[in-house]
Amino acid sequence: MSEVETKSPPLLDLQLCFALYSTSRAITRVYADLLEDLDLTYPQYLVMLVLWEKDGLSVQEIADRLRMEGATATPLIQRMARMGLVEKRRSSVDERRMDVLLTREGRDMGAKVLDMPERLGCALNVSNEDAHQLLDDILALRDGFA
């Protein structure tokens, strides 16, 4: 009679998915501290990054760029409009489309975050070189799903 081999379930700390998830949550908490003076949440900061890159995108274009649902982006952008950072305008080309434009306050805020990558690196104790390598590795992993 042969012995039945028993297997244990995978260990949580050895799972890539958990390492990515828990690291993402930790970085989001660090960003919460870094963005506190600007009164921005991390998702709002991401929207601002998109608009600083290219102003005047539609709500759906912003959602697509952030890889989120339009229904998730809409209330986020509405709150940012109430904060005076963006304004929403119906597109002159397509009345079904709602464009999002930075206000002067929103544009000016860009100057206040120029050092954000360095501040994050310091908070995480990661050098620029290591940060660039991590970014390359994570993007390669992410893009493997596209």
CYANA upper distance limits for C-alpha pairs under 8 A (distance plus 0.5 A):
 10 PRO  CA     14 LEU  CA      7.92
 10 PRO  CA     15 GLN  CA      8.06
 11 LEU  CA     15 GLN  CA      7.36
 12 LEU  CA     18 PHE  CA      7.24
 13 ASP  CA     18 PHE  CA      7.40
 13 ASP  CA     19 ALA  CA      7.50
 14 LEU  CA     18 PHE  CA      8.44
 14 LEU  CA     19 ALA  CA      8.28
 15 GLN  CA     19 ALA  CA      6.86
 16 LEU  CA     20 LEU  CA      6.67
 17 CYS  CA     21 TYR  CA      6.58
 18 PHE  CA     22 SER  CA      6.35
 19 ALA  CA     23 THR  CA      6.46
 20 LEU  CA     24 SER  CA      6.51
 21 TYR  CA     25 ARG  CA      6.81
 22 SER  CA     26 ALA  CA      6.67
 23 THR  CA     27 ILE  CA      6.65
 24 SER  CA     28 THR  CA      6.64
 25 ARG  CA     29 ARG  CA      6.83
 26 ALA  CA     30 VAL  CA      6.93
 27 ILE  CA     31 TYR  CA      6.70
 28 THR  CA     32 ALA  CA      6.69
 28 THR  CA     42 TYR  CA      7.05
 29 ARG  CA     33 ASP  CA      7.19
 30 VAL  CA     34 LEU  CA      6.88
 30 VAL  CA    120 LEU  CA      7.97
 30 VAL  CA    123 ALA  CA      7.72
 31 TYR  CA     35 LEU  CA      6.35
 31 TYR  CA     42 TYR  CA      6.75
 31 TYR  CA    120 LEU  CA      7.91
 32 ALA  CA     36 GLU  CA      6.50
 32 ALA  CA     40 LEU  CA      8.42
 32 ALA  CA     41 THR  CA      6.78
 32 ALA  CA     42 TYR  CA      6.75
 34 LEU  CA    116 MET  CA      8.37
 34 LEU  CA    119 ARG  CA      8.25
 34 LEU  CA    120 LEU  CA      8.31
 35 LEU  CA     39 ASP  CA      6.85
 35 LEU  CA     40 LEU  CA      6.08
 35 LEU  CA     41 THR  CA      7.24
 35 LEU  CA     42 TYR  CA      7.88
 35 LEU  CA     45 TYR  CA      8.47
 36 GLU  CA     40 LEU  CA      6.86
 36 GLU  CA     41 THR  CA      8.21
 40 LEU  CA     44 GLN  CA      6.37
 40 LEU  CA     45 TYR  CA      6.67
 41 THR  CA     45 TYR  CA      6.70
 42 TYR  CA     46 LEU  CA      6.85
 43 PRO  CA     47 VAL  CA      6.96
 43 PRO  CA     76 LEU  CA      8.26
 44 GLN  CA     48 MET  CA      6.76
 44 GLN  CA     76 LEU  CA      7.29
 44 GLN  CA     77 ILE  CA      8.25
 44 GLN  CA     80 MET  CA      7.81
 45 TYR  CA     49 LEU  CA      6.66
 46 LEU  CA     50 VAL  CA      6.88
 46 LEU  CA     66 LEU  CA      7.95
 47 VAL  CA     51 LEU  CA      6.83
 47 VAL  CA     62 ILE  CA      7.43
 47 VAL  CA     66 LEU  CA      8.19
 47 VAL  CA     77 ILE  CA      8.38
 48 MET  CA     52 TRP  CA      6.45
 48 MET  CA    106 GLY  CA      8.18
 49 LEU  CA     53 GLU  CA      6.76
 50 VAL  CA     54 LYS  CA      6.82
 50 VAL  CA     55 ASP  CA      8.22
 50 VAL  CA     62 ILE  CA      7.29
 50 VAL  CA     65 ARG  CA      7.91
 51 LEU  CA     55 ASP  CA      5.02
 51 LEU  CA     56 GLY  CA      7.65
 51 LEU  CA     57 LEU  CA      7.76
 51 LEU  CA     62 ILE  CA      8.49
 51 LEU  CA    101 LEU  CA      7.97
 51 LEU  CA    102 LEU  CA      7.46
 52 TRP  CA    107 ARG  CA      7.62
 52 TRP  CA    110 GLY  CA      7.49
 55 ASP  CA    100 VAL  CA      7.84
 55 ASP  CA    101 LEU  CA      6.18
 55 ASP  CA    102 LEU  CA      7.00
 56 GLY  CA     99 ASP  CA      6.13
 56 GLY  CA    100 VAL  CA      5.61
 56 GLY  CA    101 LEU  CA      5.10
 56 GLY  CA    102 LEU  CA      7.97
 57 LEU  CA     61 GLU  CA      6.39
 57 LEU  CA     62 ILE  CA      6.88
 57 LEU  CA     99 ASP  CA      5.92
 57 LEU  CA    100 VAL  CA      6.14
 57 LEU  CA    101 LEU  CA      7.72
 58 SER  CA     62 ILE  CA      6.79
 58 SER  CA     97 ARG  CA      6.97
 58 SER  CA     98 MET  CA      5.91
 58 SER  CA     99 ASP  CA      4.58
 58 SER  CA    100 VAL  CA      6.25
 59 VAL  CA     63 ALA  CA      6.71
 59 VAL  CA     70 GLY  CA      7.25
 59 VAL  CA     73 ALA  CA      7.38
 59 VAL  CA     74 THR  CA      7.18
 59 VAL  CA     77 ILE  CA      8.32
 59 VAL  CA     97 ARG  CA      8.43
 59 VAL  CA     98 MET  CA      6.66
 59 VAL  CA     99 ASP  CA      6.71
 59 VAL  CA    100 VAL  CA      6.97
 60 GLN  CA     64 ASP  CA      6.50
 60 GLN  CA     70 GLY  CA      5.88
 60 GLN  CA     73 ALA  CA      8.36
 61 GLU  CA     65 ARG  CA      6.57
 62 ILE  CA     66 LEU  CA      6.73
 62 ILE  CA     73 ALA  CA      8.06
 63 ALA  CA     67 ARG  CA      6.44
 63 ALA  CA     68 MET  CA      5.53
 63 ALA  CA     69 GLU  CA      6.36
 63 ALA  CA     70 GLY  CA      5.78
 63 ALA  CA     72 THR  CA      8.27
 63 ALA  CA     73 ALA  CA      6.17
 64 ASP  CA     68 MET  CA      6.60
 64 ASP  CA     69 GLU  CA      7.81
 64 ASP  CA     70 GLY  CA      8.16
 68 MET  CA     72 THR  CA      7.11
 68 MET  CA     73 ALA  CA      7.52
 69 GLU  CA     73 ALA  CA      7.01
 70 GLY  CA     74 THR  CA      6.58
 71 ALA  CA     75 PRO  CA      7.89
 72 THR  CA     76 LEU  CA      7.43
 73 ALA  CA     77 ILE  CA      6.59
 74 THR  CA     78 GLN  CA      6.61
 75 PRO  CA     79 ARG  CA      6.66
 76 LEU  CA     80 MET  CA      6.92
 77 ILE  CA     81 ALA  CA      6.64
 77 ILE  CA     86 VAL  CA      8.12
 78 GLN  CA     82 ARG  CA      6.91
 79 ARG  CA     83 MET  CA      6.80
 80 MET  CA     84 GLY  CA      6.91
 80 MET  CA     85 LEU  CA      6.11
 80 MET  CA     86 VAL  CA      6.55
 81 ALA  CA     85 LEU  CA      6.24
 81 ALA  CA     86 VAL  CA      5.27
 81 ALA  CA     87 GLU  CA      5.79
 81 ALA  CA     88 LYS  CA      7.72
 84 GLY  CA    103 THR  CA      7.34
 84 GLY  CA    105 GLU  CA      7.45
 84 GLY  CA    106 GLY  CA      7.89
 85 LEU  CA    102 LEU  CA      6.54
 85 LEU  CA    103 THR  CA      5.91
 85 LEU  CA    104 ARG  CA      8.10
 85 LEU  CA    105 GLU  CA      6.18
 85 LEU  CA    106 GLY  CA      4.72
 85 LEU  CA    107 ARG  CA      8.38
 86 VAL  CA    100 VAL  CA      6.91
 86 VAL  CA    101 LEU  CA      5.87
 86 VAL  CA    102 LEU  CA      4.84
 86 VAL  CA    103 THR  CA      5.56
 86 VAL  CA    106 GLY  CA      6.77
 87 GLU  CA    100 VAL  CA      6.22
 87 GLU  CA    101 LEU  CA      5.82
 87 GLU  CA    102 LEU  CA      6.88
 87 GLU  CA    103 THR  CA      7.00
 88 LYS  CA     98 MET  CA      6.81
 88 LYS  CA     99 ASP  CA      6.05
 88 LYS  CA    100 VAL  CA      5.11
 88 LYS  CA    101 LEU  CA      6.86
 89 ARG  CA     98 MET  CA      6.13
 89 ARG  CA     99 ASP  CA      5.69
 89 ARG  CA    100 VAL  CA      6.96
 89 ARG  CA    101 LEU  CA      8.21
 90 ARG  CA     94 ASP  CA      8.25
 90 ARG  CA     95 GLU  CA      6.23
 90 ARG  CA     96 ARG  CA      7.78
 90 ARG  CA     97 ARG  CA      6.52
 90 ARG  CA     98 MET  CA      5.13
 90 ARG  CA     99 ASP  CA      6.52
 91 SER  CA     95 GLU  CA      5.86
 91 SER  CA     96 ARG  CA      7.89
 91 SER  CA     97 ARG  CA      5.95
 91 SER  CA     98 MET  CA      6.27
 91 SER  CA     99 ASP  CA      6.42
102 LEU  CA    106 GLY  CA      5.67
102 LEU  CA    107 ARG  CA      6.37
103 THR  CA    107 ARG  CA      6.68
104 ARG  CA    108 ASP  CA      6.51
105 GLU  CA    109 MET  CA      6.65
106 GLY  CA    110 GLY  CA      7.58
107 ARG  CA    111 ALA  CA      8.42
108 ASP  CA    112 LYS  CA      7.97
109 MET  CA    113 VAL  CA      7.50
110 GLY  CA    114 LEU  CA      7.27
115 ASP  CA    119 ARG  CA      6.65
116 MET  CA    120 LEU  CA      6.52
117 PRO  CA    121 GLY  CA      6.64
118 GLU  CA    122 CYS  CA      6.66
118 GLU  CA    128 ASN  CA      8.29
119 ARG  CA    123 ALA  CA      6.64
120 LEU  CA    124 LEU  CA      6.59
121 GLY  CA    125 ASN  CA      6.18
121 GLY  CA    126 VAL  CA      5.41
121 GLY  CA    127 SER  CA      6.79
121 GLY  CA    128 ASN  CA      7.53
121 GLY  CA    131 ALA  CA      7.84
122 CYS  CA    126 VAL  CA      6.90
122 CYS  CA    127 SER  CA      8.27
126 VAL  CA    130 ASP  CA      6.64
126 VAL  CA    131 ALA  CA      6.64
127 SER  CA    131 ALA  CA      6.52
128 ASN  CA    132 HIS  CA      6.64
129 GLU  CA    133 GLN  CA      6.84
130 ASP  CA    134 LEU  CA      6.57
131 ALA  CA    135 LEU  CA      6.57
132 HIS  CA    136 ASP  CA      6.69
133 GLN  CA    137 ASP  CA      6.71
134 LEU  CA    138 ILE  CA      6.53
135 LEU  CA    139 LEU  CA      6.46
136 ASP  CA    140 ALA  CA      6.61
137 ASP  CA    141 LEU  CA      6.77
138 ILE  CA    142 ARG  CA      6.59
139 LEU  CA    143 ASP  CA      6.31
140 ALA  CA    144 GLY  CA      6.67
141 LEU  CA    145 PHE  CA      7.90
142 ARG  CA    146 ALA  CA      7.91
